[in-house]
C-alpha cells in the first residue's frame, strides 16, 4: 500500500485504454483502489487523495487525456 504501487499503476494506466475507461467510470477513490487491486496493485484511497494535488494538465495526462511525457509526471 505505497506510493510506489500507485505510481506503477498509473504507468500501467497510461498504456491501457480499457483500464483508462474503467477509471473514468469510477465514482470514488475506493472504486479506483478496487480496480487497481484487480490489476495487481495495492494502495489506499488516501494515496489517491494525495494525487489530487497534481495540476489539471498532469491529471489529464495520467487519465489519457493528453501528452504524458516525463514533465507531466513530475511528482
Secondary structure, DSSP 8 states (H G I E B T S, - for coil): --HHHHHHHHHHHHH-HHHHHHHHH--SHHHHHHHHHHTT----HHHHHHHTTS-HHHHHHHTTSS---GGGG--
